[in-house]
């Protein structure tokens, strides 16, 4: 299966978030998954590195607009780079390529990726898949959002969300979903 992992570009080697992403990449690789990330640094690099070191295929979806903002190209652990012209094209590829999506802690970009995944499922543009959200902030945010916005959200959309405390739990959830 193909697992897309969203996350922060700001994590650095030695940071807890970077190390957690590295662990996640390795665990998912051991389960036989191919890994897709945004292809750049931070958690994207960590996931790609962890997966690559365990022998998994790694794909980085990069984009020309990000290269203008922050030049540097794909991280060294990306085996196949999938370049796009625009950020919206990149987001579309990241969400559409996946059988499972996992969102690590991150900023506005990571929130956008998680929300787009849910929205594409809501309108039937992509087949339903599980979205595993790692860390307590995701659970608090989505529970609040769903509670105050329930009149505006398609019934059943929340059933695609899974909340994991850490990388190990996220990997166990991905394995369980894979078995179904």
C-alpha positions in Angstrom: 0.0 0.0 0.0 1.0 3.6 -0.5 1.1 5.7 2.7 1.3 9.5 2.4 2.8 11.2 5.5 2.2 14.9 6.0 4.2 16.9 8.5 6.3 19.9 9.4 9.3 21.1 7.4 10.8 22.6 10.6 11.8 19.5 12.5 15.6 18.9 12.7 17.7 15.8 13.4 17.7 15.2 17.1 14.3 16.9 17.7 11.7 14.6 19.2 9.4 15.2 16.2 12.1 14.4 13.7 13.0 11.2 15.5 9.3 10.2 15.8 8.9 10.7 12.0 12.1 8.7 11.4 10.6 5.9 13.5 7.3 6.0 11.7 9.0 5.7 8.3 10.9 2.7 9.4 7.9 1.0 11.0 5.8 1.6 7.9 8.6 0.3 5.7 8.8 -2.9 7.7 5.1 -3.4 7.0 5.8 -3.3 3.3 4.4 0.1 2.5 5.7 2.6 0.0 6.0 6.1 1.5 5.1 9.4 -0.1 6.0 12.8 1.5 6.3 16.4 0.4 9.9 15.5 -0.3 11.7 18.3 1.5 13.3 18.6 5.0 11.9 18.2 8.5 9.5 15.3 9.1 9.4 14.7 5.3 13.1 13.9 5.3 12.9 11.9 8.5 10.1 9.7 7.2 11.9 9.2 3.9 15.1 8.4 5.7 13.5 5.9 8.1 11.7 4.2 5.2 14.7 4.2 2.8 17.0 2.7 5.5 14.5 -0.2 5.8 14.3 -0.8 2.1 11.0 0.9 1.2 10.2 2.9 -1.9 10.2 6.6 -1.1 8.5 9.2 -3.3 8.8 13.0 -2.8 6.2 15.3 -4.3 7.9 18.6 -4.8 6.8 21.8 -6.4 8.3 24.8 -8.3 6.5 27.3 -6.1 8.2 25.9 -3.0 11.5 25.9 -4.8 11.2 29.6 -5.4 10.4 30.2 -1.7 12.9 27.8 -0.3 15.4 26.4 -2.9 17.1 23.1 -2.2 15.3 20.3 -3.9 14.2 17.0 -2.6 15.9 15.5 0.4 18.6 12.8 -0.1 16.3 10.0 1.0 13.7 10.4 -1.8 14.2 7.7 -4.4 11.7 9.1 -6.8 10.9 12.7 -7.1 7.5 13.7 -8.5 7.8 17.4 -9.4 4.7 19.6 -9.8 4.4 23.2 -10.8 2.1 24.5 -8.1 1.4 24.0 -4.5 -2.2 23.0 -5.3 -1.0 20.4 -7.8 1.4 19.1 -5.1 -1.4 18.9 -2.6 -3.6 17.0 -5.0 -0.9 14.5 -5.8 -0.1 13.9 -2.1 -3.7 13.2 -1.3 -4.7 11.2 -4.4 -1.6 8.9 -4.4 -2.4 7.5 -1.0 -4.2 4.4 0.3 -3.6 5.7 3.8 -2.8 9.2 5.0 -1.0 10.1 8.2 -0.6 13.6 9.6 2.2 14.3 12.0 2.2 17.5 14.0 2.8 20.5 11.8 1.7 24.0 10.9 -0.7 25.5 8.4 0.5 23.4 5.5 0.0 20.2 7.4 -3.5 21.3 8.4 -4.3 22.1 4.8 -3.2 18.6 3.7 -5.3 16.9 6.4 -8.3 19.1 5.6 -8.0 18.6 1.9 -7.9 14.8 2.4 -11.1 15.0 4.3 -12.8 17.3 1.8 -11.9 15.2 -1.1 -13.4 12.2 0.7 -16.5 14.3 1.6 -17.2 15.1 -2.1 -16.3 11.7 -3.4 -13.3 12.9 -5.4 -11.1 10.2 -3.8 -12.1 6.9 -2.4 -12.6 6.7 1.3 -9.4 6.0 3.3 -8.2 6.3 6.8 -6.5 9.5 8.0 -4.4 8.9 11.0 -3.6 12.1 13.0 -0.6 11.8 15.3 -0.5 13.8 18.6 -3.0 15.3 21.0 -3.4 18.6 19.2 -5.1 16.9 16.3 -7.6 15.1 18.4 -8.5 18.3 20.4 -8.7 20.4 17.2 -10.9 18.0 15.2 -13.2 17.1 18.1 -13.8 20.8 18.7 -14.3 21.4 15.0 -16.7 18.5 14.5 -18.7 19.4 17.7 -19.3 23.0 16.6 -19.7 22.4 12.9 -21.6 19.1 12.9 -24.5 20.7 10.9 -22.1 21.5 8.1 -20.2 18.2 7.9 -21.3 15.1 5.9 -22.4 12.3 8.1 -19.8 9.6 8.5 -16.8 11.7 7.6 -15.4 11.6 11.1 -15.4 7.8 10.9 -12.3 8.0 8.6 -10.3 9.7 11.3 -8.0 7.8 13.7 -6.1 9.5 16.4 -2.7 8.1 17.5 -0.6 9.3 20.4 2.7 8.5 18.7 4.5 7.0 15.7 4.3 3.4 17.0 0.5 3.7 17.5 0.1 5.2 14.1 2.0 2.4 12.5 -0.1 -0.2 14.3 -3.2 1.5 13.1 -1.9 1.5 9.5 -1.2 -2.2 9.8 -4.7 -2.9 11.0 -6.3 -0.9 8.2 -4.1 -2.7 5.7 -5.4 -6.0 6.9 -9.0 -5.1 6.1 
